[in-house]
Every structure is written in C-alpha cells, then in structure tokens.
C-alpha cells in the first residue's frame, strides 16, 4: 500500500513539472519569422569597453545657417593693406568695358585671395612681396598708399613694369614678374566670372546652360556642336 502511494506521488510530481514547463514555453518561445527576414541583431547585455563614455555624450546644439552669411566672401590670405592694394590694382587693370563688368564687379580680388591662399608657397610669396612693393612705389612717388591713387598715379606706378611675354615664360625679375602674372590672373578671373558670363548670355554670346565659372582658361564648350554642324552641312 505504501509502495503504491509512493509511486503515485512520483507520477503526480512529474506531471506537475511537465505542466509548468508547458505553460512557460509559449512565453519564452520566439515569434514565428517570415521567410527571407534577416535574423535579429544580438543586443549586448551591457556597455562593452568601446562604448564607455558614449552614454553620457550629448550632441551639440544645431543652429540654423544663414545663406547670405555662408556665401559672403571675406579676405583671409592677404592683410588689409595688401587687400586694398590688390583691389585698386585689379580695378585699374580690368575696369568695366562695353557693358561687361570690371574686376571689382566680378569679385576678382576676393577670388584671387582664395586662389593665392591655396597656391604653392612660391606663388604666395610672389603676390605678397609684389603687393607690398606696389604700395611702397606709390608711397615713394606720391606719398600715399597705392589703394588711394588716382588713375594717372596708378598708371605711373604700373606702366614701367608691364611687358609682353609668351605664355609659361613670364619675366624673370621678381616685381616685373608679379605685375605681369597678376595682370594675367586678374583678366582671366574676371572674364571667367559668373557676372561676366551673365552679360555674355544676355548678349547671346554664350549658351545659358554652360554654368561654368572661374576656369583658368575660357573653355570652348561649343566646339563639338560646331564640328557636328560642319559635318552635316559639308
């Protein structure tokens, strides 16, 4: 009798354990996954060594950007005196002509400030020393900074140094080299500016869809079109 009761007790206990496991299984079982679904990414139980310190990091506050402030050009390479000298130099060498903008209207001094600021050191030195000497010459001849010279005074300072030279072979004398190379840079930057292109488009001399500005040379973007027309019409 006792043996029978003992066996019944073991069977009852076993049944109770299975019943409890059957009730817990649905809760711990994973939900069915649709075919083609990628496996879930395992989550770390806690911060791993390379995550230490990231939980306390807070992003910097976002501030709105003002378009005009972003697009504004500021001299960053030349000092104020050199900038004034460069602006007057560019104004004298490339004034407005036949409806086209001059160097100041085209933003040439600002562009050259950026260009020279990112140029090799030799070219930077040529510009800084050349602008300083240009101002010194105006001070020597007229007792005023070059940036304050009138047209005839600026002409007296510049003209003795202008030369005719072949491309890639500028004059060797440092100041003469600066005057002539800078003259070429000012002219090239002005005629390749957006302001110059806008006037050319309005005059029907440029295609309005070119959209290329500040190129070191004036690219002939219509060369292929003209070649095709010549081929068609024999």
Beta strands, then each sheet from edge to edge (+ up, - down):
end
